[in-house]
Amino acid sequence: MSNIFPPPLVKRLNEEFHFEDKPYFDSDEPSKAALIIVDLQSDFLPKGSLAVPRGDEIIPVVNNLQKHYDLIIATQDWHPAAHKSFASNHPDKEVMETIILDGREQVLWPDHCVQGTKGAELVETLESNKIELVVRKGTDVQIDSYSAFFDNGHKKSTGLAGYLIEKGISKLAVCGLAADYCVFYTAMDALELGFEVEIITEGTRAIDPETFAKKIELFKEKGGTVSS
């Protein structure tokens, strides 16, 4: 396994996740790279219930990016209607207020990406033929899940890390929506897990660009890279 993955990832797998070296981990092939397309869903586009400004501009960029990667993953916010991150489920609160939910700060959002609705679907113009896995997140009514890897409390894993490992992936590129939330937290968790990670800024847009500018500096401080 150590001849495929970066040393921090090998250490984490062995010490925390108790992975054993197995024959399918051993390979003389060069390391592989995956593209994670985060939450490119209708509700995050203009006219959606939680529209990210200029979010539709990234669709052709993301479609073009796919040809450069060995593996393509997409994620979907997939919330139950009663999700506690929705302001509508707190009658005395407003959208964008902050509350304490499950012991941590939680922004209250407009209802979005509700399971089975049109707004939760991946956008129709996203090229999906190369997408091998769609990770649905935010399914627990009690806690939000910005990252593709864990819920916000890191209590439950989506299983994505194990999938990437078995596919021989050591490098990740992250794009999608929104840059300052789900893209950022997906990239940060990937770094913490030991993957080599870049955020492709041309392939993402932020709810608040100023906040994203600060977060991207933290991402770089932690060892991430940024490309346009």
C-alpha positions in Angstrom: 0.0 0.0 0.0 2.8 2.4 0.8 4.0 2.4 -2.9 0.7 3.9 -4.0 -0.5 6.4 -1.3 1.2 9.4 0.3 2.8 8.6 3.7 0.3 10.7 5.7 -2.6 8.7 4.2 -0.8 5.4 4.8 -0.2 6.3 8.5 -3.8 7.4 9.0 -5.1 4.2 7.4 -2.9 1.9 9.5 -3.3 3.7 12.9 -6.8 5.0 12.9 -8.8 2.9 10.3 -6.8 -0.3 10.9 -6.3 -1.0 7.2 -4.1 -4.0 6.4 -1.9 -4.2 3.4 -3.8 -6.2 0.8 -2.8 -7.4 -2.6 -5.2 -5.1 -4.5 -3.5 -2.1 -2.8 -0.1 -3.0 -4.3 0.6 -1.7 -7.8 3.4 -0.5 -9.9 1.0 1.9 -11.7 1.4 5.6 -11.2 -0.8 7.3 -8.7 -4.3 8.2 -9.9 -6.3 11.3 -9.6 -10.0 11.8 -9.1 -12.3 14.8 -9.7 -15.0 15.4 -7.1 -17.9 17.5 -8.4 -19.6 18.9 -5.3 -23.4 19.5 -5.3 -23.9 20.7 -8.8 -27.7 20.6 -8.2 -30.6 22.7 -9.5 -31.3 24.4 -6.2 -27.8 25.9 -6.2 -28.2 27.5 -9.6 -29.8 30.9 -10.5 -33.6 30.7 -9.7 -32.9 27.8 -7.3 -33.9 28.0 -3.7 -30.3 28.5 -2.5 -28.8 30.0 -5.6 -25.0 30.6 -5.6 -24.2 33.7 -7.6 -23.0 32.8 -11.1 -23.1 29.2 -10.2 -24.3 28.2 -13.7 -21.0 29.6 -15.1 -19.1 26.6 -13.9 -21.0 23.9 -15.8 -19.0 24.0 -19.0 -15.8 24.2 -17.0 -16.7 21.1 -15.0 -17.7 19.2 -18.1 -14.4 20.0 -19.7 -12.4 19.0 -16.6 -13.7 15.5 -16.5 -11.5 14.3 -19.4 -8.3 15.0 -17.4 -9.1 12.6 -14.4 -9.0 8.8 -13.9 -12.2 8.8 -11.8 -15.2 11.2 -11.5 -17.3 11.4 -8.3 -20.3 13.6 -7.8 -22.0 14.5 -4.6 -25.6 15.5 -3.8 -27.1 17.3 -0.9 -30.0 15.0 -0.1 -32.0 16.4 2.8 -35.2 15.2 4.4 -37.9 17.9 4.5 -37.6 18.1 8.3 -33.9 18.8 8.3 -32.9 21.0 11.2 -30.6 23.1 9.1 -33.7 24.6 7.4 -34.9 27.9 8.8 -38.5 26.8 8.0 -38.2 24.2 10.8 -37.4 26.9 13.4 -40.5 29.2 13.4 -38.8 31.9 15.4 -35.7 32.0 13.2 -34.8 33.6 9.9 -32.7 32.3 6.9 -29.0 32.9 7.5 -29.3 33.1 11.3 -26.9 30.9 13.2 -28.0 28.5 15.9 -26.4 25.8 17.9 -27.3 22.4 16.4 -25.9 19.2 17.8 -23.3 21.1 19.8 -21.9 23.3 16.9 -22.8 26.4 15.0 -25.2 25.9 12.2 -26.3 28.4 9.5 -30.0 28.2 8.9 -30.7 27.7 5.2 -33.7 28.0 3.0 -35.2 24.6 2.2 -33.0 23.1 -0.5 -32.2 19.8 -2.2 -35.0 18.0 -0.5 -35.0 14.3 -1.2 -36.9 13.4 -4.4 -37.5 17.0 -5.6 -36.4 18.6 -8.8 -34.1 21.0 -7.0 -32.1 18.1 -5.6 -31.3 16.6 -9.0 -27.9 17.0 -10.6 -28.2 19.7 -13.2 -29.3 18.4 -16.6 -26.4 20.0 -18.5 -23.8 18.2 -16.3 -22.1 15.5 -18.4 -22.7 12.4 -16.3 -21.5 9.5 -18.4 -18.1 9.4 -16.6 -19.5 9.7 -13.1 -18.8 6.4 -11.4 -20.2 7.2 -7.9 -22.8 9.7 -6.5 -22.4 10.4 -2.8 -25.5 11.6 -1.1 -25.0 13.6 2.1 -27.0 15.6 4.6 -29.5 12.7 5.0 -29.5 12.8 8.8 -32.3 15.2 10.0 -30.2 16.1 13.1 -27.0 17.3 11.5 -25.7 18.9 8.4 -23.1 17.5 6.1 -21.0 20.0 4.1 -18.2 17.5 3.3 -18.3 14.6 0.9 -16.5 12.5 3.5 -18.2 13.2 6.9 -21.1 14.9 8.5 -20.3 18.2 10.2 -19.6 16.5 13.5 -17.4 13.8 12.0 -19.6 11.3 13.6 -20.5 9.3 10.4 -18.5 8.7 7.3 -20.0 8.5 3.8 -17.6 5.8 2.9 -16.0 7.9 0.2 -12.5 7.7 1.5 -12.5 3.9 1.4 -13.9 3.9 -2.1 -11.1 6.2 -3.3 -8.5 4.1 -1.6 -9.7 0.9 -3.2 -9.7 2.7 -6.6 -6.0 3.6 -6.1 -6.6 7.3 -5.9 -4.1 9.5 -4.1 -4.8 12.9 -5.7 -8.1 14.8 -5.6 -9.3 17.9 -7.4 -12.5 19.5 -6.0 -15.0 21.7 -7.9 -18.7 22.5 -7.7 -20.9 24.5 -5.3 -20.6 26.3 -3.1 -17.0 27.2 -2.8 -17.1 28.6 0.8 -19.1 25.6 2.2 -19.3 22.2 0.7 -16.3 22.5 -1.7 -14.1 23.9 1.1 -15.0 21.4 3.7 -14.7 18.5 1.3 -11.2 19.7 0.4 -10.2 20.2 4.0 -11.4 16.7 5.1 -9.5 15.2 2.1 -6.3 16.9 3.3 -6.9 15.7 6.8 -7.3 12.1 5.5 -3.9 12.5 3.8 -4.9 12.9 0.1 -3.1 15.4 -2.1 -5.8 18.0 -2.8 -6.4 21.0 -5.1 -9.4 23.3 -5.4 -10.1 24.4 -9.0 -11.3 27.9 -8.6 -12.5 28.3 -12.2 -14.8 25.3 -11.4 -16.5 26.8 -8.3 -18.4 29.8 -7.1 -19.0 31.1 -3.6 -22.0 32.3 -1.7 -19.7 34.9 -0.1 -16.5 35.5 -2.1 -14.8 37.4 0.8 -15.3 34.4 3.1 -14.0 32.0 0.5 -10.9 34.1 0.0 -10.1 33.7 3.7 -10.9 30.0 3.7 -8.7 29.4 0.7 -5.7 30.8 2.6 -6.4 28.3 5.4 -6.6 25.5 2.9 -3.2 26.5 1.4 -1.7 26.7 4.9 -2.8 23.2 5.5 -1.0 22.0 2.4 -3.7 22.3 -0.3 -3.1 23.7 -3.7 -5.2 26.0 -5.8 -5.5 26.2 -9.6 -7.6 28.2 -11.9 
